[in-house]
Amino acid sequence: MTDITIINDPADLSLIITDIQDRLKDADYSDPLGESQQDIAEFEAGMFAGEFDSNLVDWPELKESTKKRKGDDRILVETGALMASLVSVGGPGNINAIESRGMLFGTEVEYAFWHQRGTPRMQARPPVGMSEDTLKKLTEGIADSAVDQLKLT
C-alpha cells in the first residue's frame, strides 16, 4: 500500500516541485540512450535492405547511367563503407557516444552528407535516421528512468 501525504500548505507543494526539478536536472539517462543505439543500427540495416528513409519513404531509384557505371542497381551501396558505418554500433566508420543526457549516432563517411541532403545533380537519399518506434521506445525508456531515479531518493 502506498503512503498518502496530504498537503495543506501550498508552500509545501512548491518545495516538493522544486525538489523534483532539482533531482531531474541531474538525472542520468545513459542506460536507455545506450540501449537505443542497437535499435537504431538495426533500423539502419532495414533501411539499407529495403532502400527507404527513416520515414519509410523509398529512396529515389538510381539513374540508368549510375546503374551502368556501378554494374548493379543497389542504392547507396557501392563500396559498402556507408552501410557498414551505420548498421553496426562501433563498426568501421561508425560514430557513437553516450553521455548522461545525450547520445550521438552517425557515420564518419564524408559523402553521407550529400546523400542525406542531396545536391543539384543528385536526389537526396537520407541514410541516417531513427524510426518512430525506436524514438517512442527511447522516450519511454527515458521517462521510466526518470521515474526510477525519483523513487530512489
C-alpha positions as CSV (number, residue, x, y, z in Angstrom):
1,M,0.0,0.0,0.0
2,T,1.2,3.5,-0.8
3,D,1.5,6.1,1.9
4,I,-0.5,9.2,1.1
5,T,0.6,12.6,2.3
6,I,-1.9,15.4,2.4
7,I,-0.5,18.8,1.6
8,N,-2.4,21.6,3.3
9,D,0.1,24.4,2.7
10,P,0.7,25.4,-1.0
11,A,4.3,26.4,0.1
12,D,4.9,22.7,0.8
13,L,3.9,21.8,-2.7
14,S,6.2,24.4,-4.1
15,L,9.1,22.8,-2.1
16,I,8.2,19.3,-3.4
17,I,8.1,20.6,-7.0
18,T,11.4,22.3,-6.6
19,D,13.0,19.1,-5.2
20,I,11.7,17.1,-8.2
21,Q,13.1,19.7,-10.6
22,D,16.5,19.6,-8.9
23,R,16.6,15.8,-9.0
24,L,15.6,15.6,-12.6
25,K,18.1,18.3,-13.6
26,D,20.9,15.9,-12.5
27,A,19.3,12.7,-13.8
28,D,21.4,10.2,-15.8
29,Y,19.7,8.7,-18.9
30,S,22.8,6.9,-20.3
31,D,21.2,3.4,-19.9
32,P,18.2,4.0,-22.1
33,L,20.2,6.1,-24.5
34,G,22.8,3.3,-24.8
35,E,20.1,0.6,-25.3
36,S,18.6,2.6,-28.2
37,Q,21.8,2.7,-30.2
38,Q,21.5,-1.0,-31.2
39,D,17.8,-0.4,-32.1
40,I,19.0,2.5,-34.4
41,A,21.6,0.3,-36.0
42,E,19.1,-2.5,-36.6
43,F,16.7,0.0,-38.2
44,E,19.5,1.4,-40.3
45,A,20.1,-2.2,-41.6
46,G,16.5,-2.4,-42.5
47,M,16.7,1.0,-44.3
48,F,19.6,-0.3,-46.5
49,A,17.9,-3.6,-47.1
50,G,14.6,-2.0,-48.0
51,E,16.1,1.1,-49.6
52,F,13.9,3.6,-47.7
53,D,14.5,6.5,-45.3
54,S,13.5,6.8,-41.7
55,N,10.0,8.0,-42.7
56,L,9.6,4.7,-44.6
57,V,9.7,6.6,-47.9
58,D,11.5,4.7,-50.7
59,W,14.8,6.2,-51.8
60,P,14.6,7.5,-55.4
61,E,15.9,5.0,-58.0
62,L,19.3,5.4,-59.4
63,K,19.8,7.0,-62.8
64,E,20.4,4.5,-65.6
65,S,23.9,5.9,-66.1
66,T,24.7,5.2,-62.4
67,K,23.4,1.7,-62.6
68,K,25.5,1.1,-65.7
69,R,28.7,2.6,-64.1
70,K,28.2,0.5,-60.9
71,G,27.1,-2.6,-62.6
72,D,24.1,-3.0,-60.3
73,D,21.0,-1.1,-59.0
74,R,21.7,-1.2,-55.2
75,I,21.0,2.2,-53.8
76,L,23.7,3.7,-51.5
77,V,25.9,0.6,-51.7
78,E,29.0,0.8,-53.8
79,T,31.9,0.0,-51.5
80,G,29.7,-0.9,-48.5
81,A,31.5,1.7,-46.3
82,L,28.5,3.8,-45.7
83,M,26.2,0.9,-44.9
84,A,28.8,-0.7,-42.6
85,S,29.2,2.5,-40.7
86,L,25.6,2.7,-39.8
87,V,24.4,-0.9,-39.2
88,S,26.9,-1.8,-36.5
89,V,27.5,0.2,-33.3
90,G,31.2,0.6,-33.1
91,G,31.8,-0.8,-36.5
92,P,34.1,0.7,-39.1
93,G,33.3,4.4,-39.6
94,N,30.5,4.4,-37.0
95,I,30.3,7.4,-34.8
96,N,28.6,6.8,-31.4
97,A,28.8,8.3,-28.0
98,I,26.7,8.1,-24.8
99,E,26.5,10.7,-22.1
100,S,24.3,11.1,-19.2
101,R,21.8,13.3,-21.0
102,G,22.5,12.8,-24.7
103,M,23.8,10.5,-27.4
104,L,25.5,10.7,-30.8
105,F,25.0,8.1,-33.6
106,G,26.1,8.5,-37.2
107,T,28.8,8.0,-39.7
108,E,32.2,9.5,-40.4
109,V,31.8,8.6,-44.1
110,E,32.2,12.1,-45.6
111,Y,29.8,11.6,-48.6
112,A,26.9,10.6,-46.3
113,F,26.1,14.3,-46.0
114,W,25.5,14.6,-49.7
115,H,23.2,11.6,-49.8
116,Q,21.3,12.9,-46.7
117,R,20.7,16.4,-48.3
118,G,21.0,15.8,-52.0
119,T,22.8,18.0,-54.5
120,P,21.6,19.9,-57.6
121,R,22.6,16.8,-59.6
122,M,21.6,14.0,-57.1
123,Q,18.4,13.4,-55.3
124,A,18.5,13.1,-51.5
125,R,18.5,9.5,-50.2
126,P,18.8,10.0,-46.5
127,P,20.8,7.1,-45.0
128,V,20.7,8.4,-41.4
129,G,17.6,8.4,-39.2
130,M,15.6,6.9,-36.5
131,S,12.2,5.1,-36.7
132,E,9.2,6.3,-34.9
133,D,9.1,3.0,-33.0
134,T,12.7,3.5,-31.8
135,L,12.0,7.1,-30.8
136,K,8.9,6.0,-28.9
137,K,10.9,3.2,-27.1
138,L,13.7,5.7,-26.3
139,T,11.2,8.3,-25.0
140,E,9.5,5.7,-22.8
141,G,12.9,4.4,-21.5
142,I,13.9,7.9,-20.5
143,A,10.6,8.5,-18.8
144,D,10.9,5.2,-16.9
145,S,14.4,6.1,-16.0
146,A,13.3,9.5,-14.7
147,V,10.6,7.9,-12.5
148,D,13.0,5.3,-11.2
149,Q,15.6,8.0,-10.3
150,L,12.9,10.0,-8.5
151,K,11.9,6.9,-6.5
152,L,15.5,6.4,-5.3
153,T,15.5,9.4,-3.1
